[in-house]
Amino acid sequence: MNVDNIDLRLLRVFHALAENGGFAGAQAELGLTPSTLSIHLSNLEQRLGMTLCERGRGGFRLTDKGERVHMATKRLFLALEGFRAETAALRGRLVGELSIGLVDSTVSDARSPIAAAIRRFEQRDNDVHIRLAVDRPAALNHALLDGRLNVAVGVFPRHVTGVTYETLYTEGSLLYCGLGHPLFDLKPGEPADIQRCRYVARAYNLDRDLAAMGQVVHKASVENMEAEAHLILSGQFIGFLPEHYAAQWVAAGRMRTIDPERYRMESDIALAVPSVGKPNLVVRTFCDDLLAASAARLAAV
């Protein structure tokens, strides 16, 4: 079909429905009633001559053709955003959207360059809408590949084809227990018998977490640091946490390290960007600001 402004409006409605998995999320995002969304979707299906989704009592589900149109729509909107950004750059102004992904619990790290990079970026002449998301490493990789994220910063235990990674700094993690745990009152130099302790590991880094401990009772798995902190603070589990993140509870007397000379883990925090296609000026500028902020942070710490 020949795409005009009406078709772009209909495609944006379809994109919101597909991204939100149905009418409720799209209604909140677009501010349209369910009946209006349904009319727009039906009009688009008539324009394309195909059924894009199934909706009814069984719920909302994209058809096979709907999935393909969804992917094509993503590529279209990315191209339009790139065009908008590049033409705005000719006028000396940054315009568009910037989607950034992060792993959780890095805000307490003095070496994290995120806040400083955003400060640098916002001091530029721009009309850029920033979207900031926190998610698991695997989800960040997936979002980079399908275009939902422009950049991501975090620990990436598994590198995937189609994404380029550049190490920014190294994060240190130590083994912790909480107040009330049998190991909490160990005296300095006293050996810690961890083999019978309940151990919580990160599901996205499971092999490495288990290898660092040897023989241990793996009793719980988590997807983020906050969940792990809850388990450790219960006084029933031991587990690795980033040193900067656990510092608040150590200072409050609610956590302590276990044999920090022996149980220490280093993880690379990396900048990840899609390796396919050329990033637009907004993305390139933010990456430059991020790398500059990271270098400044490392020099200051």
C-alpha positions as a LaTeX table, in Angstrom:
\begin{tabular}{lrrr}
\hline
Residue & $x$ (\AA) & $y$ (\AA) & $z$ (\AA) \\
\hline
Met1 & 0.00 & 0.00 & 0.00 \\
Asn2 & 1.04 & 3.64 & $-0.45$ \\
Val3 & 1.73 & 4.96 & 3.03 \\
Asp4 & 0.18 & 8.33 & 3.91 \\
Asn5 & $-0.40$ & 10.17 & 7.21 \\
Ile6 & $-3.58$ & 8.21 & 7.91 \\
Asp7 & $-1.76$ & 4.91 & 7.45 \\
Leu8 & 1.04 & 6.01 & 9.78 \\
Arg9 & $-1.55$ & 6.82 & 12.44 \\
Leu10 & $-3.13$ & 3.39 & 12.03 \\
Leu11 & 0.27 & 1.70 & 12.14 \\
Arg12 & 1.10 & 3.51 & 15.37 \\
Val13 & $-2.10$ & 2.19 & 16.90 \\
Phe14 & $-1.26$ & $-1.34$ & 15.77 \\
His15 & 2.30 & $-0.97$ & 17.08 \\
Ala16 & 1.01 & 0.11 & 20.50 \\
Leu17 & $-1.41$ & $-2.84$ & 20.60 \\
Ala18 & 1.32 & $-5.31$ & 19.65 \\
Glu19 & 3.88 & $-3.89$ & 22.07 \\
Asn20 & 1.42 & $-3.84$ & 24.98 \\
Gly21 & $-0.10$ & $-7.22$ & 24.21 \\
Gly22 & $-3.64$ & $-5.91$ & 23.91 \\
Phe23 & $-6.05$ & $-3.03$ & 24.35 \\
Ala24 & $-5.53$ & $-2.12$ & 28.01 \\
Gly25 & $-1.88$ & $-1.07$ & 27.68 \\
Ala26 & $-2.43$ & 0.62 & 24.31 \\
Gln27 & $-5.38$ & 2.56 & 25.73 \\
Ala28 & $-3.18$ & 3.93 & 28.52 \\
Glu29 & $-0.33$ & 4.74 & 26.13 \\
Leu30 & $-2.37$ & 6.45 & 23.40 \\
Gly31 & $-5.27$ & 7.85 & 25.41 \\
Leu32 & $-7.84$ & 6.26 & 23.09 \\
Thr33 & $-10.93$ & 4.27 & 24.00 \\
Pro34 & $-11.07$ & 0.52 & 23.26 \\
Ser35 & $-13.76$ & 1.10 & 20.62 \\
Thr36 & $-11.58$ & 3.69 & 18.84 \\
Leu37 & $-8.58$ & 1.36 & 18.95 \\
Ser38 & $-10.72$ & $-1.43$ & 17.51 \\
Ile39 & $-11.96$ & 0.78 & 14.68 \\
His40 & $-8.39$ & 1.87 & 13.80 \\
Leu41 & $-7.20$ & $-1.74$ & 13.86 \\
Ser42 & $-10.04$ & $-2.87$ & 11.60 \\
Asn43 & $-9.33$ & $-0.01$ & 9.19 \\
Leu44 & $-5.66$ & $-1.02$ & 9.00 \\
Glu45 & $-6.57$ & $-4.67$ & 8.38 \\
Gln46 & $-8.86$ & $-3.55$ & 5.55 \\
Arg47 & $-6.11$ & $-1.38$ & 4.08 \\
Leu48 & $-3.62$ & $-4.26$ & 4.20 \\
Gly49 & $-6.11$ & $-6.94$ & 3.21 \\
Met50 & $-5.15$ & $-9.30$ & 6.05 \\
Thr51 & $-6.01$ & $-10.19$ & 9.63 \\
Leu52 & $-3.33$ & $-8.90$ & 11.99 \\
Cys53 & $-4.57$ & $-10.25$ & 15.30 \\
Glu54 & $-7.16$ & $-12.36$ & 17.00 \\
Arg55 & $-9.16$ & $-10.64$ & 19.72 \\
Gly56 & $-12.08$ & $-11.75$ & 21.77 \\
Arg57 & $-12.80$ & $-13.80$ & 24.85 \\
Gly58 & $-9.67$ & $-15.83$ & 24.27 \\
Gly59 & $-7.55$ & $-12.69$ & 24.58 \\
Phe60 & $-5.33$ & $-10.76$ & 22.18 \\
Arg61 & $-2.87$ & $-12.57$ & 19.92 \\
Leu62 & $-1.01$ & $-11.55$ & 16.78 \\
Thr63 & $-1.44$ & $-13.78$ & 13.75 \\
Asp64 & 1.64 & $-14.97$ & 11.86 \\
Lys65 & 1.13 & $-12.16$ & 9.35 \\
Gly66 & 0.54 & $-9.77$ & 12.23 \\
Glu67 & 3.92 & $-10.72$ & 13.70 \\
Arg68 & 5.62 & $-9.95$ & 10.40 \\
Val69 & 3.80 & $-6.63$ & 10.02 \\
His70 & 4.77 & $-5.81$ & 13.63 \\
Met71 & 8.46 & $-6.33$ & 12.82 \\
Ala72 & 8.14 & $-4.31$ & 9.61 \\
Thr73 & 6.41 & $-1.54$ & 11.56 \\
Lys74 & 9.30 & $-1.42$ & 14.03 \\
Arg75 & 11.77 & $-1.03$ & 11.17 \\
Leu76 & 9.63 & 1.70 & 9.62 \\
Phe77 & 9.41 & 3.74 & 12.81 \\
Leu78 & 13.14 & 3.33 & 13.48 \\
Ala79 & 13.86 & 4.63 & 9.97 \\
Leu80 & 11.48 & 7.57 & 10.48 \\
Glu81 & 13.11 & 8.37 & 13.81 \\
Gly82 & 16.53 & 8.26 & 12.19 \\
Phe83 & 15.36 & 10.58 & 9.42 \\
Arg84 & 13.92 & 13.01 & 11.97 \\
Ala85 & 17.12 & 12.98 & 14.02 \\
Glu86 & 19.43 & 13.47 & 11.05 \\
Thr87 & 17.44 & 16.33 & 9.52 \\
Ala88 & 17.20 & 18.04 & 12.91 \\
Ala89 & 20.98 & 17.72 & 13.23 \\
Leu90 & 21.35 & 19.78 & 10.08 \\
Arg91 & 19.72 & 22.60 & 12.05 \\
Gly92 & 22.19 & 22.02 & 14.90 \\
Arg93 & 19.69 & 20.43 & 17.28 \\
Leu94 & 19.25 & 16.89 & 18.60 \\
Val95 & 15.68 & 15.65 & 18.13 \\
Gly96 & 14.02 & 12.27 & 18.60 \\
Glu97 & 13.89 & 9.48 & 21.16 \\
Leu98 & 16.60 & 7.73 & 23.13 \\
Ser99 & 15.88 & 4.36 & 24.74 \\
Ile100 & 18.40 & 3.25 & 27.37 \\
Gly101 & 18.44 & $-0.07$ & 29.20 \\
Leu102 & 20.16 & $-0.78$ & 32.51 \\
Val103 & 20.63 & $-3.72$ & 34.83 \\
Asp104 & 19.29 & $-3.12$ & 38.32 \\
Ser105 & 21.04 & $-1.76$ & 41.41 \\
Thr106 & 23.86 & 0.18 & 39.74 \\
Val107 & 22.73 & 3.60 & 40.95 \\
Ser108 & 24.73 & 3.19 & 44.18 \\
Asp109 & 28.00 & 2.59 & 42.30 \\
Ala110 & 30.24 & 5.66 & 42.31 \\
Arg111 & 31.77 & 4.42 & 39.05 \\
Ser112 & 28.46 & 4.30 & 37.19 \\
Pro113 & 28.53 & 6.97 & 34.46 \\
Ile114 & 24.79 & 6.99 & 33.73 \\
Ala115 & 23.75 & 10.08 & 35.71 \\
Ala116 & 26.80 & 12.05 & 34.55 \\
Ala117 & 26.24 & 11.00 & 30.92 \\
Ile118 & 22.60 & 12.11 & 31.04 \\
Arg119 & 23.69 & 15.41 & 32.59 \\
Arg120 & 26.15 & 15.98 & 29.71 \\
Phe121 & 23.52 & 15.04 & 27.15 \\
Glu122 & 20.80 & 17.24 & 28.64 \\
Gln123 & 23.14 & 20.24 & 28.60 \\
Arg124 & 23.16 & 20.01 & 24.81 \\
Asp125 & 20.53 & 21.76 & 22.69 \\
Asn126 & 18.01 & 18.96 & 22.27 \\
Asp127 & 14.39 & 17.94 & 22.10 \\
Val128 & 14.97 & 14.26 & 22.85 \\
His129 & 12.53 & 12.13 & 24.83 \\
Ile130 & 14.48 & 9.69 & 27.02 \\
Arg131 & 13.10 & 6.26 & 27.91 \\
Leu132 & 15.00 & 4.49 & 30.69 \\
Ala133 & 14.29 & 0.82 & 31.44 \\
Val134 & 15.74 & $-1.58$ & 34.02 \\
Asp135 & 15.75 & $-5.28$ & 33.13 \\
Arg136 & 17.64 & $-8.57$ & 33.16 \\
Pro137 & 20.74 & $-8.91$ & 30.92 \\
Ala138 & 19.04 & $-11.39$ & 28.56 \\
Ala139 & 16.03 & $-9.10$ & 28.18 \\
Leu140 & 18.31 & $-6.13$ & 27.46 \\
Asn141 & 20.07 & $-8.12$ & 24.73 \\
His142 & 16.74 & $-9.04$ & 23.19 \\
Ala143 & 15.49 & $-5.45$ & 23.30 \\
Leu144 & 18.67 & $-4.25$ & 21.56 \\
Leu145 & 18.21 & $-6.80$ & 18.81 \\
Asp146 & 14.56 & $-5.98$ & 18.12 \\
Gly147 & 15.01 & $-2.22$ & 18.24 \\
Arg148 & 13.24 & $-1.43$ & 21.52 \\
Leu149 & 16.52 & $-0.16$ & 23.02 \\
Asn150 & 19.22 & 2.01 & 21.46 \\
Val151 & 21.86 & 1.32 & 24.11 \\
Ala152 & 22.19 & $-0.74$ & 27.28 \\
Val153 & 24.64 & $-0.71$ & 30.18 \\
Gly154 & 25.14 & $-3.64$ & 32.50 \\
Val155 & 26.59 & $-7.06$ & 33.16 \\
Phe156 & 26.23 & $-9.36$ & 30.14 \\
Pro157 & 27.27 & $-12.91$ & 31.02 \\
Arg158 & 26.27 & $-14.07$ & 27.52 \\
His159 & 27.27 & $-12.04$ & 24.49 \\
Val160 & 24.95 & $-12.44$ & 21.51 \\
Thr161 & 25.51 & $-12.02$ & 17.78 \\
Gly162 & 24.23 & $-8.67$ & 16.58 \\
Val163 & 25.28 & $-6.72$ & 19.68 \\
Thr164 & 28.64 & $-5.02$ & 20.30 \\
Tyr165 & 29.98 & $-4.74$ & 23.86 \\
Glu166 & 32.55 & $-2.31$ & 25.26 \\
Thr167 & 33.68 & $-2.64$ & 28.88 \\
Leu168 & 33.28 & 0.57 & 30.89 \\
Tyr169 & 34.42 & $-0.52$ & 34.36 \\
Thr170 & 34.56 & $-3.50$ & 36.70 \\
Glu171 & 32.11 & $-4.13$ & 39.54 \\
Gly172 & 33.22 & $-6.08$ & 42.62 \\
Ser173 & 30.86 & $-8.43$ & 44.47 \\
Leu174 & 31.37 & $-10.07$ & 47.87 \\
Leu175 & 29.63 & $-12.91$ & 49.70 \\
Tyr176 & 27.17 & $-11.73$ & 52.37 \\
Cys177 & 24.96 & $-13.05$ & 55.12 \\
Gly178 & 22.30 & $-11.19$ & 57.10 \\
Leu179 & 21.72 & $-10.48$ & 60.78 \\
Gly180 & 20.56 & $-13.67$ & 62.48 \\
His181 & 22.46 & $-16.00$ & 60.16 \\
Pro182 & 24.73 & $-18.55$ & 61.91 \\
Leu183 & 27.76 & $-17.01$ & 60.17 \\
Phe184 & 26.93 & $-13.42$ & 61.12 \\
Asp185 & 28.78 & $-13.54$ & 64.47 \\
Leu186 & 31.97 & $-15.17$ & 63.17 \\
Lys187 & 35.11 & $-13.69$ & 64.67 \\
Pro188 & 37.82 & $-12.31$ & 62.36 \\
Gly189 & 39.93 & $-15.18$ & 61.02 \\
Glu190 & 37.46 & $-17.84$ & 62.11 \\
Pro191 & 36.75 & $-20.27$ & 59.22 \\
Ala192 & 33.29 & $-20.09$ & 57.65 \\
Asp193 & 31.57 & $-23.41$ & 57.06 \\
Ile194 & 29.44 & $-22.52$ & 54.05 \\
Gln195 & 28.75 & $-26.02$ & 52.72 \\
Arg196 & 25.58 & $-26.37$ & 54.76 \\
Cys197 & 24.37 & $-22.81$ & 54.19 \\
Arg198 & 21.40 & $-22.02$ & 51.97 \\
Tyr199 & 22.80 & $-20.24$ & 48.93 \\
Val200 & 20.97 & $-17.84$ & 46.61 \\
Ala201 & 22.32 & $-17.49$ & 43.06 \\
Arg202 & 21.50 & $-15.19$ & 40.17 \\
Ala203 & 19.60 & $-17.14$ & 37.52 \\
Tyr204 & 21.18 & $-15.15$ & 34.66 \\
Asn205 & 24.69 & $-15.89$ & 35.98 \\
Leu206 & 23.99 & $-19.29$ & 37.53 \\
Asp207 & 26.99 & $-21.25$ & 36.32 \\
Arg208 & 29.45 & $-18.63$ & 37.50 \\
Asp209 & 27.73 & $-18.13$ & 40.86 \\
Leu210 & 27.75 & $-21.85$ & 41.59 \\
Ala211 & 31.34 & $-22.31$ & 40.39 \\
Ala212 & 32.49 & $-19.57$ & 42.77 \\
Met213 & 31.14 & $-21.50$ & 45.76 \\
Gly214 & 32.03 & $-25.12$ & 45.06 \\
Gln215 & 30.02 & $-27.50$ & 47.22 \\
Val216 & 27.01 & $-25.57$ & 48.51 \\
Val217 & 23.24 & $-25.95$ & 49.03 \\
His218 & 21.69 & $-24.04$ & 46.13 \\
Lys219 & 18.31 & $-23.22$ & 47.68 \\
Ala220 & 17.09 & $-20.14$ & 45.80 \\
Ser221 & 17.46 & $-18.26$ & 42.49 \\
Val222 & 16.75 & $-14.61$ & 41.68 \\
Glu223 & 16.60 & $-12.38$ & 38.62 \\
Asn224 & 17.81 & $-9.14$ & 40.26 \\
Met225 & 19.82 & $-7.77$ & 43.15 \\
Glu226 & 16.88 & $-6.42$ & 45.16 \\
Ala227 & 15.32 & $-9.88$ & 45.33 \\
Glu228 & 18.63 & $-11.33$ & 46.48 \\
Ala229 & 19.03 & $-8.64$ & 49.14 \\
His230 & 15.63 & $-9.58$ & 50.60 \\
Leu231 & 16.70 & $-13.21$ & 50.94 \\
Ile232 & 20.04 & $-12.34$ & 52.51 \\
Leu233 & 18.44 & $-9.88$ & 54.93 \\
Ser234 & 16.13 & $-12.68$ & 56.09 \\
Gly235 & 19.14 & $-14.20$ & 57.85 \\
Gln236 & 18.51 & $-17.51$ & 56.11 \\
Phe237 & 20.61 & $-17.25$ & 52.94 \\
Ile238 & 24.09 & $-16.31$ & 51.80 \\
Gly239 & 24.83 & $-14.85$ & 48.39 \\
Phe240 & 26.94 & $-12.47$ & 46.31 \\
Leu241 & 25.96 & $-8.80$ & 46.09 \\
Pro242 & 27.77 & $-5.84$ & 44.51 \\
Glu243 & 29.91 & $-4.28$ & 47.23 \\
His244 & 28.52 & $-0.77$ & 46.62 \\
Tyr245 & 24.93 & $-2.03$ & 46.80 \\
Ala246 & 25.36 & $-4.00$ & 50.04 \\
Ala247 & 27.25 & $-1.16$ & 51.76 \\
Gln248 & 24.04 & 0.46 & 53.08 \\
Trp249 & 23.06 & $-2.67$ & 55.02 \\
Val250 & 26.61 & $-3.36$ & 56.18 \\
Ala251 & 26.75 & 0.18 & 57.61 \\
Ala252 & 23.39 & $-0.41$ & 59.35 \\
Gly253 & 24.64 & $-3.67$ & 60.91 \\
Arg254 & 22.17 & $-5.81$ & 58.97 \\
Met255 & 24.69 & $-7.56$ & 56.70 \\
Arg256 & 28.31 & $-8.62$ & 56.85 \\
Thr257 & 30.80 & $-10.08$ & 54.42 \\
Ile258 & 31.94 & $-13.69$ & 54.60 \\
Asp259 & 35.68 & $-14.25$ & 54.10 \\
Pro260 & 36.11 & $-11.37$ & 51.61 \\
Glu261 & 39.67 & $-12.41$ & 50.76 \\
Arg262 & 38.41 & $-15.76$ & 49.45 \\
Tyr263 & 34.94 & $-15.01$ & 48.14 \\
Arg264 & 35.18 & $-12.13$ & 45.71 \\
Met265 & 33.80 & $-11.84$ & 42.20 \\
Glu266 & 34.58 & $-9.27$ & 39.50 \\
Ser267 & 32.07 & $-8.46$ & 36.73 \\
Asp268 & 32.52 & $-6.24$ & 33.69 \\
Ile269 & 29.95 & $-3.48$ & 33.24 \\
Ala270 & 29.67 & $-2.90$ & 29.51 \\
Leu271 & 28.07 & $-0.55$ & 27.03 \\
Ala272 & 26.04 & $-2.63$ & 24.57 \\
Val273 & 24.72 & $-1.35$ & 21.23 \\
Pro274 & 23.28 & $-3.06$ & 18.16 \\
Ser275 & 26.05 & $-3.91$ & 15.71 \\
Val276 & 23.75 & $-3.91$ & 12.67 \\
Gly277 & 22.95 & $-0.58$ & 11.06 \\
Lys278 & 24.33 & 2.87 & 11.72 \\
Pro279 & 23.14 & 4.58 & 14.93 \\
Asn280 & 21.54 & 7.98 & 14.44 \\
Leu281 & 23.10 & 11.19 & 15.73 \\
Val282 & 21.15 & 11.12 & 19.01 \\
Val283 & 22.45 & 7.65 & 19.87 \\
Arg284 & 26.00 & 8.43 & 18.74 \\
Thr285 & 26.03 & 11.61 & 20.83 \\
Phe286 & 24.78 & 9.87 & 23.96 \\
Cys287 & 27.35 & 7.07 & 23.55 \\
Asp288 & 30.11 & 9.69 & 23.26 \\
Asp289 & 28.81 & 11.40 & 26.41 \\
Leu290 & 28.63 & 8.05 & 28.20 \\
Leu291 & 32.19 & 7.09 & 27.32 \\
Ala292 & 33.46 & 10.55 & 28.34 \\
Ala293 & 31.55 & 10.39 & 31.64 \\
Ser294 & 32.86 & 6.88 & 32.31 \\
Ala295 & 36.46 & 7.96 & 31.76 \\
Ala296 & 35.96 & 10.94 & 34.08 \\
Arg297 & 34.39 & 8.72 & 36.79 \\
Leu298 & 37.23 & 6.21 & 36.67 \\
Ala299 & 39.78 & 9.01 & 36.92 \\
Ala300 & 38.00 & 10.45 & 39.97 \\
Val301 & 37.44 & 7.20 & 41.93 \\
\hline
\end{tabular}
